[in-house]
């Protein structure tokens, strides 16, 4: 599980609340709040 503000690395992360996917393209990218529901927990 990853949270907003973490830098979990390149990959696609799925919001645990609504299922929206966020893609990070760089190891230095930080997970944002979910763009749909604004929750902060993701699963890989």
PDB file with SEQRES, HELIX, SHEET and CRYST1 records, atoms N, CA, C and O in Angstrom:
SEQRES   1 A   44  UNK UNK UNK UNK UNK UNK UNK UNK UNK UNK UNK UNK UNK          
SEQRES   2 A   44  UNK UNK UNK UNK UNK UNK UNK UNK UNK UNK UNK UNK UNK          
SEQRES   3 A   44  UNK UNK UNK UNK UNK UNK UNK UNK UNK UNK UNK UNK UNK          
SEQRES   4 A   44  UNK UNK UNK UNK UNK                                          
SHEET    1 AA1 2 UNK A   2  UNK A   3  0                                        
SHEET    2 AA1 2 UNK A  41  UNK A  43 -1                                        
SHEET    1 AA2 2 UNK A  11  UNK A  15  0                                        
SHEET    2 AA2 2 UNK A  21  UNK A  24 -1                                        
CRYST1    1.000    1.000    1.000  90.00  90.00  90.00 P 1           1          
ATOM      1  N   UNK A   1       0.848  -1.169   0.000  1.00  0.00           N  
ATOM      2  CA  UNK A   1       0.000   0.000   0.000  1.00  0.00           C  
ATOM      3  C   UNK A   1       0.899   1.239   0.000  1.00  0.00           C  
ATOM      4  O   UNK A   1       1.912   1.282   0.697  1.00  0.00           O  
ATOM      5  N   UNK A   2       0.520   2.230  -0.779  1.00  0.00           N  
ATOM      6  CA  UNK A   2       1.259   3.482  -0.848  1.00  0.00           C  
ATOM      7  C   UNK A   2       0.303   4.629  -0.563  1.00  0.00           C  
ATOM      8  O   UNK A   2      -0.906   4.515  -0.765  1.00  0.00           O  
ATOM      9  N   UNK A   3       0.858   5.723  -0.094  1.00  0.00           N  
ATOM     10  CA  UNK A   3       0.036   6.870   0.267  1.00  0.00           C  
ATOM     11  C   UNK A   3       0.495   8.120  -0.469  1.00  0.00           C  
ATOM     12  O   UNK A   3       1.633   8.202  -0.930  1.00  0.00           O  
ATOM     13  N   UNK A   4      -0.403   9.090  -0.574  1.00  0.00           N  
ATOM     14  CA  UNK A   4      -0.080  10.391  -1.155  1.00  0.00           C  
ATOM     15  C   UNK A   4       1.182  10.940  -0.493  1.00  0.00           C  
ATOM     16  O   UNK A   4       1.336  10.869   0.726  1.00  0.00           O  
ATOM     17  N   UNK A   5       2.079  11.485  -1.309  1.00  0.00           N  
ATOM     18  CA  UNK A   5       3.316  12.056  -0.806  1.00  0.00           C  
ATOM     19  C   UNK A   5       4.494  11.105  -0.876  1.00  0.00           C  
ATOM     20  O   UNK A   5       5.643  11.540  -0.788  1.00  0.00           O  
ATOM     21  N   UNK A   6       4.234   9.812  -1.034  1.00  0.00           N  
ATOM     22  CA  UNK A   6       5.316   8.837  -1.149  1.00  0.00           C  
ATOM     23  C   UNK A   6       5.838   8.796  -2.579  1.00  0.00           C  
ATOM     24  O   UNK A   6       5.160   9.224  -3.514  1.00  0.00           O  
ATOM     25  N   UNK A   7       7.049   8.276  -2.735  1.00  0.00           N  
ATOM     26  CA  UNK A   7       7.667   8.093  -4.046  1.00  0.00           C  
ATOM     27  C   UNK A   7       7.896   6.596  -4.245  1.00  0.00           C  
ATOM     28  O   UNK A   7       9.016   6.113  -4.075  1.00  0.00           O  
ATOM     29  N   UNK A   8       6.836   5.855  -4.607  1.00  0.00           N  
ATOM     30  CA  UNK A   8       6.948   4.390  -4.683  1.00  0.00           C  
ATOM     31  C   UNK A   8       7.644   3.859  -5.926  1.00  0.00           C  
ATOM     32  O   UNK A   8       7.883   2.656  -6.031  1.00  0.00           O  
ATOM     33  N   UNK A   9       7.972   4.732  -6.868  1.00  0.00           N  
ATOM     34  CA  UNK A   9       8.670   4.293  -8.070  1.00  0.00           C  
ATOM     35  C   UNK A   9       7.764   4.255  -9.291  1.00  0.00           C  
ATOM     36  O   UNK A   9       6.561   4.495  -9.197  1.00  0.00           O  
ATOM     37  N   UNK A  10       8.358   3.951 -10.434  1.00  0.00           N  
ATOM     38  CA  UNK A  10       7.639   3.905 -11.705  1.00  0.00           C  
ATOM     39  C   UNK A  10       6.583   2.804 -11.664  1.00  0.00           C  
ATOM     40  O   UNK A  10       6.834   1.703 -11.176  1.00  0.00           O  
ATOM     41  N   UNK A  11       5.400   3.120 -12.183  1.00  0.00           N  
ATOM     42  CA  UNK A  11       4.346   2.118 -12.239  1.00  0.00           C  
ATOM     43  C   UNK A  11       2.970   2.746 -12.214  1.00  0.00           C  
ATOM     44  O   UNK A  11       2.829   3.969 -12.194  1.00  0.00           O  
ATOM     45  N   UNK A  12       1.961   1.897 -12.215  1.00  0.00           N  
ATOM     46  CA  UNK A  12       0.575   2.338 -12.157  1.00  0.00           C  
ATOM     47  C   UNK A  12       0.020   1.958 -10.797  1.00  0.00           C  
ATOM     48  O   UNK A  12       0.160   0.818 -10.352  1.00  0.00           O  
ATOM     49  N   UNK A  13      -0.606   2.912 -10.146  1.00  0.00           N  
ATOM     50  CA  UNK A  13      -1.148   2.724  -8.804  1.00  0.00           C  
ATOM     51  C   UNK A  13      -2.651   2.956  -8.837  1.00  0.00           C  
ATOM     52  O   UNK A  13      -3.125   3.887  -9.488  1.00  0.00           O  
ATOM     53  N   UNK A  14      -3.396   2.118  -8.140  1.00  0.00           N  
ATOM     54  CA  UNK A  14      -4.854   2.144  -8.163  1.00  0.00           C  
ATOM     55  C   UNK A  14      -5.385   2.630  -6.819  1.00  0.00           C  
ATOM     56  O   UNK A  14      -4.996   2.120  -5.768  1.00  0.00           O  
ATOM     57  N   UNK A  15      -6.270   3.610  -6.857  1.00  0.00           N  
ATOM     58  CA  UNK A  15      -6.883   4.135  -5.645  1.00  0.00           C  
ATOM     59  C   UNK A  15      -7.682   3.024  -4.966  1.00  0.00           C  
ATOM     60  O   UNK A  15      -8.464   2.331  -5.617  1.00  0.00           O  
ATOM     61  N   UNK A  16      -7.485   2.854  -3.655  1.00  0.00           N  
ATOM     62  CA  UNK A  16      -8.195   1.802  -2.937  1.00  0.00           C  
ATOM     63  C   UNK A  16      -9.658   2.167  -2.702  1.00  0.00           C  
ATOM     64  O   UNK A  16     -10.459   1.302  -2.346  1.00  0.00           O  
ATOM     65  N   UNK A  17     -10.014   3.430  -2.894  1.00  0.00           N  
ATOM     66  CA  UNK A  17     -11.395   3.863  -2.671  1.00  0.00           C  
ATOM     67  C   UNK A  17     -12.246   3.739  -3.932  1.00  0.00           C  
ATOM     68  O   UNK A  17     -13.315   3.130  -3.901  1.00  0.00           O  
ATOM     69  N   UNK A  18     -11.771   4.318  -5.054  1.00  0.00           N  
ATOM     70  CA  UNK A  18     -12.622   4.374  -6.252  1.00  0.00           C  
ATOM     71  C   UNK A  18     -12.081   3.597  -7.450  1.00  0.00           C  
ATOM     72  O   UNK A  18     -12.793   3.413  -8.438  1.00  0.00           O  
ATOM     73  N   UNK A  19     -10.823   3.135  -7.375  1.00  0.00           N  
ATOM     74  CA  UNK A  19     -10.264   2.356  -8.479  1.00  0.00           C  
ATOM     75  C   UNK A  19      -9.601   3.175  -9.565  1.00  0.00           C  
ATOM     76  O   UNK A  19      -9.112   2.610 -10.543  1.00  0.00           O  
ATOM     77  N   UNK A  20      -9.569   4.494  -9.423  1.00  0.00           N  
ATOM     78  CA  UNK A  20      -8.887   5.351 -10.399  1.00  0.00           C  
ATOM     79  C   UNK A  20      -7.405   4.993 -10.419  1.00  0.00           C  
ATOM     80  O   UNK A  20      -6.813   4.718  -9.375  1.00  0.00           O  
ATOM     81  N   UNK A  21      -6.805   4.997 -11.621  1.00  0.00           N  
ATOM     82  CA  UNK A  21      -5.395   4.651 -11.743  1.00  0.00           C  
ATOM     83  C   UNK A  21      -4.560   5.899 -11.992  1.00  0.00           C  
ATOM     84  O   UNK A  21      -4.936   6.784 -12.759  1.00  0.00           O  
ATOM     85  N   UNK A  22      -3.410   5.940 -11.316  1.00  0.00           N  
ATOM     86  CA  UNK A  22      -2.453   7.030 -11.479  1.00  0.00           C  
ATOM     87  C   UNK A  22      -1.152   6.393 -11.929  1.00  0.00           C  
ATOM     88  O   UNK A  22      -0.683   5.431 -11.320  1.00  0.00           O  
ATOM     89  N   UNK A  23      -0.563   6.930 -13.005  1.00  0.00           N  
ATOM     90  CA  UNK A  23       0.681   6.380 -13.534  1.00  0.00           C  
ATOM     91  C   UNK A  23       1.831   7.312 -13.183  1.00  0.00           C  
ATOM     92  O   UNK A  23       1.770   8.517 -13.431  1.00  0.00           O  
ATOM     93  N   UNK A  24       2.892   6.732 -12.598  1.00  0.00           N  
ATOM     94  CA  UNK A  24       4.102   7.489 -12.314  1.00  0.00           C  
ATOM     95  C   UNK A  24       5.165   7.079 -13.324  1.00  0.00           C  
ATOM     96  O   UNK A  24       5.421   5.891 -13.522  1.00  0.00           O  
ATOM     97  N   UNK A  25       5.780   8.070 -13.962  1.00  0.00           N  
ATOM     98  CA  UNK A  25       6.737   7.815 -15.037  1.00  0.00           C  
ATOM     99  C   UNK A  25       8.201   7.911 -14.608  1.00  0.00           C  
ATOM    100  O   UNK A  25       9.101   7.605 -15.391  1.00  0.00           O  
ATOM    101  N   UNK A  26       8.438   8.335 -13.363  1.00  0.00           N  
ATOM    102  CA  UNK A  26       9.808   8.544 -12.908  1.00  0.00           C  
ATOM    103  C   UNK A  26       9.927   8.134 -11.443  1.00  0.00           C  
ATOM    104  O   UNK A  26       8.967   8.258 -10.682  1.00  0.00           O  
ATOM    105  N   UNK A  27      11.088   7.653 -11.052  1.00  0.00           N  
ATOM    106  CA  UNK A  27      11.295   7.243  -9.665  1.00  0.00           C  
ATOM    107  C   UNK A  27      11.195   8.398  -8.677  1.00  0.00           C  
ATOM    108  O   UNK A  27      11.034   8.173  -7.477  1.00  0.00           O  
ATOM    109  N   UNK A  28      11.288   9.643  -9.173  1.00  0.00           N  
ATOM    110  CA  UNK A  28      11.208  10.802  -8.281  1.00  0.00           C  
ATOM    111  C   UNK A  28       9.798  11.379  -8.216  1.00  0.00           C  
ATOM    112  O   UNK A  28       9.565  12.333  -7.474  1.00  0.00           O  
ATOM    113  N   UNK A  29       8.839  10.818  -8.982  1.00  0.00           N  
ATOM    114  CA  UNK A  29       7.452  11.301  -8.947  1.00  0.00           C  
ATOM    115  C   UNK A  29       6.813  10.967  -7.604  1.00  0.00           C  
ATOM    116  O   UNK A  29       7.061   9.906  -7.031  1.00  0.00           O  
ATOM    117  N   UNK A  30       5.991  11.881  -7.114  1.00  0.00           N  
ATOM    118  CA  UNK A  30       5.284  11.712  -5.847  1.00  0.00           C  
ATOM    119  C   UNK A  30       3.822  11.406  -6.123  1.00  0.00           C  
ATOM    120  O   UNK A  30       3.211  12.024  -6.996  1.00  0.00           O  
ATOM    121  N   UNK A  31       3.254  10.453  -5.382  1.00  0.00           N  
ATOM    122  CA  UNK A  31       1.830  10.138  -5.553  1.00  0.00           C  
ATOM    123  C   UNK A  31       0.976  11.341  -5.137  1.00  0.00           C  
ATOM    124  O   UNK A  31       1.146  11.877  -4.042  1.00  0.00           O  
ATOM    125  N   UNK A  32       0.053  11.764  -6.016  1.00  0.00           N  
ATOM    126  CA  UNK A  32      -0.854  12.855  -5.677  1.00  0.00           C  
ATOM    127  C   UNK A  32      -2.093  12.302  -4.977  1.00  0.00           C  
ATOM    128  O   UNK A  32      -2.296  11.088  -4.958  1.00  0.00           O  
ATOM    129  N   UNK A  33      -2.929  13.178  -4.398  1.00  0.00           N  
ATOM    130  CA  UNK A  33      -4.249  12.694  -3.970  1.00  0.00           C  
ATOM    131  C   UNK A  33      -4.989  12.186  -5.209  1.00  0.00           C  
ATOM    132  O   UNK A  33      -4.732  12.665  -6.313  1.00  0.00           O  
ATOM    133  N   UNK A  34      -5.888  11.239  -5.046  1.00  0.00           N  
ATOM    134  CA  UNK A  34      -6.645  10.709  -6.180  1.00  0.00           C  
ATOM    135  C   UNK A  34      -7.333  11.859  -6.909  1.00  0.00           C  
ATOM    136  O   UNK A  34      -7.999  12.678  -6.277  1.00  0.00           O  
ATOM    137  N   UNK A  35      -7.178  11.932  -8.253  1.00  0.00           N  
ATOM    138  CA  UNK A  35      -7.806  13.019  -9.011  1.00  0.00           C  
ATOM    139  C   UNK A  35      -9.335  12.931  -9.054  1.00  0.00           C  
ATOM    140  O   UNK A  35      -9.995  13.914  -9.391  1.00  0.00           O  
ATOM    141  N   UNK A  36      -9.902  11.784  -8.721  1.00  0.00           N  
ATOM    142  CA  UNK A  36     -11.352  11.610  -8.773  1.00  0.00           C  
ATOM    143  C   UNK A  36     -12.001  11.806  -7.399  1.00  0.00           C  
ATOM    144  O   UNK A  36     -12.899  12.634  -7.240  1.00  0.00           O  
ATOM    145  N   UNK A  37     -11.537  11.034  -6.407  1.00  0.00           N  
ATOM    146  CA  UNK A  37     -12.203  11.060  -5.090  1.00  0.00           C  
ATOM    147  C   UNK A  37     -11.374  11.767  -4.006  1.00  0.00           C  
ATOM    148  O   UNK A  37     -11.858  11.981  -2.895  1.00  0.00           O  
ATOM    149  N   UNK A  38     -10.128  12.127  -4.333  1.00  0.00           N  
ATOM    150  CA  UNK A  38      -9.238  12.875  -3.428  1.00  0.00           C  
ATOM    151  C   UNK A  38      -8.781  12.083  -2.198  1.00  0.00           C  
ATOM    152  O   UNK A  38      -8.276  12.664  -1.238  1.00  0.00           O  
ATOM    153  N   UNK A  39      -8.959  10.758  -2.228  1.00  0.00           N  
ATOM    154  CA  UNK A  39      -8.440   9.923  -1.142  1.00  0.00           C  
ATOM    155  C   UNK A  39      -6.923   9.766  -1.328  1.00  0.00           C  
ATOM    156  O   UNK A  39      -6.371  10.233  -2.324  1.00  0.00           O  
ATOM    157  N   UNK A  40      -6.265   9.123  -0.392  1.00  0.00           N  
ATOM    158  CA  UNK A  40      -4.799   9.134  -0.396  1.00  0.00           C  
ATOM    159  C   UNK A  40      -4.129   7.756  -0.351  1.00  0.00           C  
ATOM    160  O   UNK A  40      -2.907   7.681  -0.230  1.00  0.00           O  
ATOM    161  N   UNK A  41      -4.902   6.661  -0.447  1.00  0.00           N  
ATOM    162  CA  UNK A  41      -4.301   5.327  -0.379  1.00  0.00           C  
ATOM    163  C   UNK A  41      -4.367   4.638  -1.744  1.00  0.00           C  
ATOM    164  O   UNK A  41      -5.398   4.647  -2.416  1.00  0.00           O  
ATOM    165  N   UNK A  42      -3.244   4.045  -2.127  1.00  0.00           N  
ATOM    166  CA  UNK A  42      -3.148   3.342  -3.417  1.00  0.00           C  
ATOM    167  C   UNK A  42      -2.589   1.948  -3.212  1.00  0.00           C  
ATOM    168  O   UNK A  42      -1.876   1.683  -2.244  1.00  0.00           O  
ATOM    169  N   UNK A  43      -2.926   1.056  -4.144  1.00  0.00           N  
ATOM    170  CA  UNK A  43      -2.283  -0.252  -4.194  1.00  0.00           C  
ATOM    171  C   UNK A  43      -1.583  -0.362  -5.547  1.00  0.00           C  
ATOM    172  O   UNK A  43      -2.020   0.242  -6.527  1.00  0.00           O  
ATOM    173  N   UNK A  44      -0.486  -1.140  -5.598  1.00  0.00           N  
ATOM    174  CA  UNK A  44       0.244  -1.268  -6.881  1.00  0.00           C  
ATOM    175  C   UNK A  44      -0.581  -1.974  -7.934  1.00  0.00           C  
ATOM    176  O   UNK A  44      -0.118  -2.160  -9.059  1.00  0.00           O  
TER     177      UNK A  44                                                      
END                                                                             
